[in-house]
Amino acid sequence: MQMLRTVSIISVLCTVPIWLFAVPQLVFAGVVEVGGGVEIMVVFPTLLGIPTSFAGAVAGAVCIVQRRLRGWAMILMGVGQLTTIALATAIIVWALAFASTGWELIVLPSALMLGQAIVAVGLIRLLLVQYRSSSDEYSTED
């Protein structure tokens, strides 16, 4: 469970620059322009986030099969990592197996964005539960 938590933090941190690059452009212009900063904001985090998410998917799958995930937060993190890898695999198969040009790989960061949104919800929930339990611990010591 500790590995899933650690890997989830890293993969969500890799996804944040992608969200910061793509979402404002989609909201204001309706299209994401491939221009300055795309390498640092999208390509590098994707190359780091997908393998990290794969490690999280393995850890999450093992924890789900062994029924070691307790609470909705950990389950969301495991499911989010599995979703990320499933979407990335579907995009890669679509780009390589069918008569395509390879430009389909441009949507690979979207797999990270969608799957890691689920992981982020799980992480936020986990942090809230830990914060509440620590604040209850301090209030009972008075």
N, CA and C of each residue as an Amber inpcrd file, in Angstrom:
protein
   426
   0.8190000  -1.1900000   0.0000000   0.0000000   0.0000000   0.0000000
   0.8620000   1.2520000   0.0000000   2.0000000   1.1870000   0.6540000
   2.8930000   2.3410000   0.6820000   3.4220000   2.6460000  -0.7130000
   3.7340000   1.5870000  -1.4830000   4.2290000   1.8150000  -2.8370000
   3.1590000   2.4660000  -3.7010000   1.9210000   2.0110000  -3.5800000
   0.8320000   2.6060000  -4.3510000   0.6720000   4.0800000  -4.0060000
   0.7690000   4.4070000  -2.7390000   0.6380000   5.8020000  -2.3040000
   1.7770000   6.6560000  -2.8640000   3.0030000   6.1630000  -2.7670000
   4.1670000   6.9190000  -3.2380000   4.1400000   7.1020000  -4.7460000
   3.8560000   6.0190000  -5.4590000   3.8080000   6.0820000  -6.9200000
   2.6670000   6.9810000  -7.3800000   1.5630000   6.9580000  -6.6530000
   0.4260000   7.8120000  -7.0100000   0.7730000   9.2880000  -6.8600000
   1.5040000   9.6270000  -5.8130000   1.9190000  11.0220000  -5.6390000
   2.8100000  11.4520000  -6.7980000   3.7670000  10.6060000  -7.1740000
   4.6820000  10.9460000  -8.2650000   3.9360000  11.0690000  -9.5870000
   3.0360000  10.1410000  -9.8720000   2.3350000  10.1830000 -11.1550000
   1.3770000  11.3690000 -11.2500000   0.7520000  11.7260000 -10.1400000
  -0.1180000  12.9130000 -10.1650000   0.7140000  14.1770000 -10.3380000
   1.8790000  14.2300000  -9.6850000   2.7660000  15.3880000  -9.8690000
   3.2610000  15.4810000 -11.3160000   3.4250000  14.3550000 -11.9850000
   3.8030000  14.3790000 -13.4030000   2.6490000  14.8780000 -14.2710000
   1.4400000  14.6800000 -13.8170000   0.2710000  15.0650000 -14.6120000
  -0.0900000  16.5380000 -14.4540000   0.2760000  17.1370000 -13.3440000
  -0.0790000  18.5400000 -13.0840000   0.4050000  19.4790000 -14.1910000
   1.6610000  19.4060000 -14.6670000   2.0580000  20.3150000 -15.7410000
   1.2770000  20.0980000 -17.0350000   0.8710000  18.8670000 -17.2850000
   0.0720000  18.5970000 -18.4840000  -1.2800000  19.2860000 -18.3630000
  -1.9050000  19.1700000 -17.1820000  -3.1700000  19.8760000 -16.9520000
  -2.9850000  21.3780000 -17.0900000  -1.8980000  21.9080000 -16.5170000
  -1.6530000  23.3500000 -16.5750000  -1.3910000  23.8330000 -17.9970000
  -0.8710000  22.9800000 -18.8450000  -0.6020000  23.3470000 -20.2330000
  -1.8570000  23.2240000 -21.0940000  -2.5950000  22.1340000 -20.9350000
  -3.6920000  21.8350000 -21.8570000  -5.0250000  22.4650000 -21.4680000
  -5.3830000  22.4260000 -20.2040000  -6.7210000  22.8620000 -19.7930000
  -6.9840000  24.3430000 -20.0750000  -6.0800000  25.2730000 -19.7130000
  -6.3730000  26.6780000 -20.0350000  -6.5290000  26.9240000 -21.5420000
  -5.7220000  26.2510000 -22.3430000  -5.8510000  26.4250000 -23.7900000
  -7.1780000  25.8820000 -24.2930000  -7.6100000  24.7520000 -23.7570000
  -8.8950000  24.1900000 -24.1720000 -10.0540000  25.0800000 -23.7440000
  -9.9500000  25.6540000 -22.5570000 -11.0370000  26.5050000 -22.0520000
 -11.1230000  27.8070000 -22.8420000  -9.9880000  28.4460000 -23.0960000
 -10.0130000  29.7740000 -23.7130000  -9.9730000  29.7450000 -25.2390000
  -9.2750000  28.7910000 -25.8380000  -9.1570000  28.7710000 -27.2960000
  -9.8940000  27.5990000 -27.9340000 -10.1990000  26.5710000 -27.1620000
 -10.8820000  25.4200000 -27.7100000  -9.9600000  24.4170000 -28.3810000
  -8.6850000  24.7270000 -28.4420000  -7.7070000  23.8430000 -29.0660000
  -6.3720000  24.0090000 -28.3400000  -5.5950000  22.9240000 -28.2940000
  -4.2860000  22.9790000 -27.6570000  -3.2430000  23.2010000 -28.7410000
  -2.5450000  24.3090000 -28.6510000  -1.4920000  24.6360000 -29.6100000
  -0.1920000  23.9610000 -29.1950000   0.4360000  23.2990000 -30.1420000
   1.7270000  22.6710000 -29.8670000   2.7850000  23.7220000 -30.1610000
   3.2730000  24.3330000 -29.1110000   4.2360000  25.4090000 -29.2750000
   5.2520000  25.4020000 -28.1620000   5.6560000  26.5810000 -27.7700000
   6.6900000  26.7220000 -26.7610000   6.3370000  26.0740000 -25.4420000
   7.2650000  25.3240000 -24.9260000   7.0780000  24.7010000 -23.6310000
   6.4070000  23.3450000 -23.6580000   5.9980000  22.8770000 -24.8250000
   5.2890000  21.6020000 -24.8800000   6.1890000  20.4430000 -24.4740000
   7.4910000  20.5750000 -24.7480000   8.4070000  19.4960000 -24.3810000
   8.5050000  19.3580000 -22.8640000   8.6400000  20.4840000 -22.1830000
   8.8010000  20.4650000 -20.7290000   7.4640000  20.2360000 -20.0310000
   6.3960000  20.7910000 -20.5660000   5.1000000  20.7230000 -19.9030000
   4.3030000  19.4650000 -20.2330000   4.5600000  18.8250000 -21.3810000
   3.7420000  17.6760000 -21.7790000   4.5760000  16.4290000 -22.0490000
   5.5800000  16.5410000 -22.9130000   6.3070000  15.3540000 -23.3550000
   7.0940000  14.7200000 -22.2130000   7.9100000  15.4830000 -21.5270000
   8.7130000  14.9410000 -20.4370000   7.8540000  14.3630000 -19.3080000
   6.8210000  15.0770000 -18.8270000   5.9790000  14.4820000 -17.7820000
   5.2540000  13.2120000 -18.2410000   4.8900000  13.1460000 -19.5260000
   4.2410000  11.9360000 -20.0280000   5.2150000  10.7700000 -20.0380000
   6.4480000  11.0370000 -20.4900000   7.4550000   9.9770000 -20.5100000
   7.8180000   9.5000000 -19.1080000   7.6690000  10.3400000 -18.1250000
   7.9220000   9.9610000 -16.7430000   6.6720000   9.3650000 -16.0890000
   5.5160000   9.9220000 -16.4270000   4.2740000   9.5280000 -15.7660000
   3.7310000   8.1730000 -16.1730000   3.8650000   7.8020000 -17.4370000
   3.3190000   6.5200000 -17.8970000   4.0370000   5.3370000 -17.2320000
   5.3840000   5.2830000 -17.2260000   6.0220000   4.1630000 -16.5180000
   5.7570000   4.1690000 -15.0060000   5.6880000   5.3510000 -14.4210000
   5.3750000   5.4420000 -12.9970000   3.9680000   4.9280000 -12.7390000
   3.0570000   5.2840000 -13.6260000   1.6910000   4.8080000 -13.5100000
   1.6110000   3.2950000 -13.7090000   2.4780000   2.7620000 -14.5600000
   2.5230000   1.3070000 -14.7500000   2.9220000   0.6210000 -13.4410000
   3.9110000   1.1740000 -12.7580000   4.3100000   0.6230000 -11.4540000
   3.1460000   0.7220000 -10.4650000   2.4210000   1.8220000 -10.5180000
   1.2560000   1.9820000  -9.6560000   0.1360000   1.0220000 -10.0070000
  -0.0260000   0.7500000 -11.2990000  -1.0580000  -0.1980000 -11.7240000
  -0.7270000  -1.6050000 -11.2410000   0.5440000  -1.9740000 -11.3130000
   0.9560000  -3.2910000 -10.8130000   0.7230000  -3.3690000  -9.3070000
   1.1650000  -2.3520000  -8.5840000   0.9740000  -2.3340000  -7.1300000
  -0.5100000  -2.3160000  -6.7740000  -1.2940000  -1.5330000  -7.5130000
  -2.7330000  -1.4680000  -7.2540000  -3.4350000  -2.7760000  -7.5530000
  -3.0490000  -3.4280000  -8.6600000  -3.6570000  -4.7150000  -9.0130000
  -3.3320000  -5.7750000  -7.9690000  -2.0820000  -5.7920000  -7.5060000
  -1.6860000  -6.7600000  -6.4710000  -2.4790000  -6.5000000  -5.1910000
  -2.6020000  -5.2430000  -4.8190000  -3.3410000  -4.9120000  -3.5980000
  -4.8290000  -5.2220000  -3.7350000  -5.3850000  -5.0090000  -4.9190000
  -6.8070000  -5.3060000  -5.1350000  -7.0360000  -6.8090000  -5.0680000
  -6.1680000  -7.5890000  -5.7150000  -6.3170000  -9.0480000  -5.7130000
  -6.1460000  -9.6030000  -4.2990000  -5.2020000  -9.0800000  -3.5480000
  -4.9710000  -9.5520000  -2.1860000  -5.9160000  -8.9120000  -1.1700000
  -6.7790000  -8.0380000  -1.6370000  -7.7600000  -7.3400000  -0.7890000
  -7.0860000  -6.5960000   0.3640000  -5.9750000  -5.9270000   0.0280000
  -5.2390000  -5.1610000   1.0360000  -5.5970000  -3.6820000   1.0010000
  -6.3610000  -3.2550000   0.0050000  -6.7260000  -1.8430000  -0.0680000
  -7.8840000  -1.5850000   0.8780000  -7.6590000  -0.6710000   1.7890000
  -8.6970000  -0.3310000   2.7490000  -9.1650000   1.0850000   2.4870000
 -10.4490000   1.2270000   2.3740000 -11.0290000   2.5440000   2.1840000
 -11.1070000   2.9380000   0.7160000 -11.9860000   3.8790000   0.4570000
 -12.2320000   4.3290000  -0.9120000 -11.0440000   5.0470000  -1.5180000
 -10.2600000   5.6990000  -0.7070000  -9.1300000   6.4640000  -1.2280000
  -8.1300000   5.5480000  -1.9120000  -7.7550000   4.4670000  -1.2680000
  -6.7850000   3.5390000  -1.8510000  -7.3710000   2.8050000  -3.0490000
  -8.6430000   2.4700000  -2.9790000  -9.2900000   1.8080000  -4.1130000
  -9.3130000   2.7380000  -5.3160000  -9.6350000   4.0100000  -5.1030000
  -9.6280000   4.9830000  -6.2030000  -8.2380000   5.1280000  -6.8080000
  -7.2150000   5.1260000  -5.9700000  -5.8500000   5.2400000  -6.4910000
  -5.4930000   4.0220000  -7.3370000  -5.8500000   2.8290000  -6.8840000
  -5.5710000   1.6230000  -7.6590000  -6.3290000   1.5930000  -8.9670000
  -7.6030000   1.9310000  -8.9240000  -8.4220000   1.9390000 -10.1390000
  -7.9440000   3.0230000 -11.1090000  -7.5500000   4.1670000 -10.5840000
  -7.0440000   5.2480000 -11.4400000  -5.7700000   4.8630000 -12.1600000
  -4.8630000   4.1880000 -11.4600000  -3.6220000   3.7380000 -12.1010000
  -3.9290000   2.7040000 -13.1820000  -4.8370000   1.7750000 -12.8920000
  -5.2220000   0.7740000 -13.8930000  -5.9010000   1.4280000 -15.0900000
  -6.7190000   2.4380000 -14.8460000  -7.3790000   3.1630000 -15.9350000
  -6.3640000   3.8750000 -16.8110000  -5.3780000   4.4960000 -16.2040000
  -4.3370000   5.1820000 -16.9660000  -3.6300000   4.2200000 -17.9040000
  -3.2290000   3.0700000 -17.3960000  -2.4980000   2.1060000 -18.2150000
  -3.4090000   1.5040000 -19.2810000  -4.6700000   1.2580000 -18.9520000
  -5.6070000   0.7220000 -19.9530000  -5.7970000   1.7120000 -21.1030000
  -5.9710000   2.9910000 -20.7780000  -6.1290000   4.0080000 -21.8220000
  -4.8570000   4.1690000 -22.6460000  -3.7070000   4.1900000 -21.9860000
  -2.4340000   4.3260000 -22.7080000  -2.2090000   3.1270000 -23.6270000
  -2.5220000   1.9320000 -23.1500000  -2.3770000   0.7360000 -23.9800000
  -3.3060000   0.7910000 -25.1830000  -4.5400000   1.2220000 -24.9720000
  -5.4840000   1.3340000 -26.0820000  -4.9920000   2.3390000 -27.1250000
  -4.4440000   3.4510000 -26.6850000  -3.9300000   4.4610000 -27.6200000
  -2.7360000   3.9200000 -28.3980000  -1.8320000   3.2360000 -27.7060000
  -0.6420000   2.6940000 -28.3790000  -1.0280000   1.6020000 -29.3680000
  -1.9520000   0.7220000 -28.9820000  -2.4130000  -0.3230000 -29.9080000
  -3.1000000   0.3020000 -31.1070000  -3.9170000   1.3150000 -30.8730000
  -4.6050000   2.0000000 -31.9580000  -3.6000000   2.6300000 -32.9210000
  -2.5390000   3.2020000 -32.3850000  -1.5500000   3.8740000 -33.2270000
  -0.6620000   2.8930000 -33.9830000  -0.3850000   1.7480000 -33.4080000
   0.5680000   0.8370000 -34.0210000  -0.0590000  -0.3250000 -34.7810000
  -1.2230000  -0.8010000 -34.3610000  -1.7860000  -2.0130000 -34.9410000
  -2.6510000  -1.7570000 -36.1710000  -3.2410000  -0.6180000 -36.2640000
  -4.1360000  -0.3380000 -37.3780000  -3.4330000   0.5430000 -38.4000000
  -4.0200000   0.6720000 -39.5460000  -3.4300000   1.5110000 -40.5930000
  -3.5630000   2.9710000 -40.1860000  -2.6020000   3.4150000 -39.3960000
  -2.6320000   4.7920000 -38.9140000  -1.2740000   5.4240000 -39.1460000
  -1.2060000   6.7150000 -38.9140000   0.0090000   7.4690000 -39.2180000
   0.9630000   7.5880000 -38.0320000   0.5010000   7.2920000 -36.8470000
   1.3200000   7.4750000 -35.6590000   1.0270000   8.7830000 -34.9490000
   0.3200000   9.6720000 -35.6160000  -0.0570000  10.9410000 -34.9930000
  -1.0350000  10.7240000 -33.8430000  -1.6080000   9.5250000 -33.7850000
  -2.5370000   9.2130000 -32.7010000  -1.8440000   9.2410000 -31.3370000
  -0.5230000   9.1000000 -31.3660000   0.2300000   9.1250000 -30.1080000
   0.2060000  10.5010000 -29.4480000  -0.2400000  11.5090000 -30.1850000
  -0.3660000  12.8560000 -29.6120000  -1.3920000  12.8640000 -28.4750000
  -2.3520000  11.9520000 -28.5030000  -3.3590000  11.9120000 -27.4490000
  -2.9230000  11.0770000 -26.2470000  -1.7000000  10.5610000 -26.2550000
  -1.1950000   9.7680000 -25.1370000  -1.2230000  10.5250000 -23.8010000
  -0.8880000  11.8100000 -23.7510000  -1.0010000  12.5220000 -22.4660000
  -2.4260000  12.5760000 -21.9250000  -3.4280000  12.4660000 -22.8000000
  -4.8110000  12.4810000 -22.3090000  -5.1160000  11.2450000 -21.4710000
  -4.4690000  10.1140000 -21.7620000  -4.6450000   8.9220000 -20.9250000
  -4.1510000   9.2140000 -19.5150000  -3.0270000   9.8810000 -19.4380000
  -2.4760000  10.2480000 -18.1370000  -3.3890000  11.2510000 -17.4330000
  -3.8960000  12.2100000 -18.1820000  -4.7570000  13.2300000 -17.5810000
  -6.0470000  12.6210000 -17.0170000  -6.6700000  11.7380000 -17.7640000
  -7.9460000  11.1700000 -17.3240000  -7.7690000  10.1880000 -16.1720000
  -6.8380000   9.2740000 -16.3000000  -6.6370000   8.2860000 -15.2470000
  -6.1280000   8.8850000 -13.9560000  -5.2280000   9.8480000 -14.0790000
  -4.6580000  10.4560000 -12.8820000  -5.6330000  11.3960000 -12.1920000
  -6.6860000  11.8170000 -12.8630000  -7.7290000  12.5930000 -12.1920000
  -8.3980000  11.7240000 -11.1220000  -8.6040000  10.4510000 -11.4380000
  -9.1750000   9.5210000 -10.4600000  -8.2010000   9.3180000  -9.3030000
  -6.9290000   9.1650000  -9.6320000  -5.8990000   8.9940000  -8.5970000
  -5.8350000  10.2330000  -7.7130000  -5.9320000  11.4140000  -8.3070000
  -5.8740000  12.6600000  -7.5360000  -7.0340000  12.7460000  -6.5480000
  -8.2160000  12.3160000  -6.9600000  -9.3620000  12.3010000  -6.0470000
  -9.0780000  11.3660000  -4.8740000  -8.5010000  10.2010000  -5.1590000
  -8.1450000   9.2750000  -4.0910000  -7.0970000   9.8410000  -3.1590000
  -6.0960000  10.5200000  -3.7160000  -5.0560000  11.1350000  -2.8770000
  -5.6240000  12.2420000  -1.9930000  -6.4840000  13.0620000  -2.5550000
  -7.1020000  14.1370000  -1.7730000  -7.9330000  13.5450000  -0.6430000
  -8.6800000  12.5130000  -0.9640000  -9.4880000  11.8430000   0.0660000
  -8.5930000  11.2550000   1.1610000  -7.4890000  10.6290000   0.7570000
  -6.5640000  10.0450000   1.7240000  -5.9620000  11.1220000   2.6240000
  -5.5670000  12.2500000   2.0270000  -4.9990000  13.3440000   2.8190000
  -6.0230000  13.9350000   3.7850000  -7.2870000  14.0370000   3.3410000
  -8.3280000  14.5530000   4.2300000  -8.5770000  13.6200000   5.4050000
  -8.5870000  12.3180000   5.1360000  -8.7890000  11.3470000   6.2140000
  -7.6340000  11.4010000   7.1960000  -6.4050000  11.4840000   6.6920000
  -5.2500000  11.5640000   7.5770000  -5.2440000  12.8700000   8.3670000
  -5.6500000  13.9700000   7.7270000  -5.6950000  15.2570000   8.4180000
  -6.7350000  15.2300000   9.5340000  -7.9000000  14.6620000   9.2330000
  -8.9500000  14.5910000  10.2510000  -8.5310000  13.7170000  11.4200000
  -7.8810000  12.5880000  11.1270000  -7.4770000  11.7040000  12.2150000
  -6.3720000  12.3430000  13.0640000  -5.4770000  13.1000000  12.4250000
  -4.4260000  13.7610000  13.2100000  -5.0010000  14.9210000  14.0140000
  -5.9720000  15.6280000  13.4900000  -6.5640000  16.7330000  14.2480000
  -7.4200000  16.1840000  15.4040000  -8.0470000  15.0200000  15.2140000
  -8.7820000  14.3920000  16.3180000  -7.8260000  13.9330000  17.4020000
  -6.6580000  13.4580000  16.9920000  -5.6500000  12.9990000  17.9480000
  -5.1710000  14.1580000  18.8120000  -4.9500000  15.3170000  18.1900000
  -4.4820000  16.4850000  18.9480000  -5.5860000  17.0370000  19.8420000
  -6.8370000  16.9710000  19.4240000  -7.9190000  17.5390000  20.2290000
  -8.2200000  16.6770000  21.4480000  -7.9240000  15.3770000  21.4090000
  -8.2010000  14.5250000  22.5590000  -7.1030000  14.5910000  23.6060000
  -5.9420000  15.1440000  23.2420000  -4.8390000  15.2410000  24.1970000
  -5.0200000  16.4070000  25.1630000  -5.9200000  17.3380000  24.8960000
  -6.1100000  18.5100000  25.7710000  -6.6780000  18.1680000  27.0940000
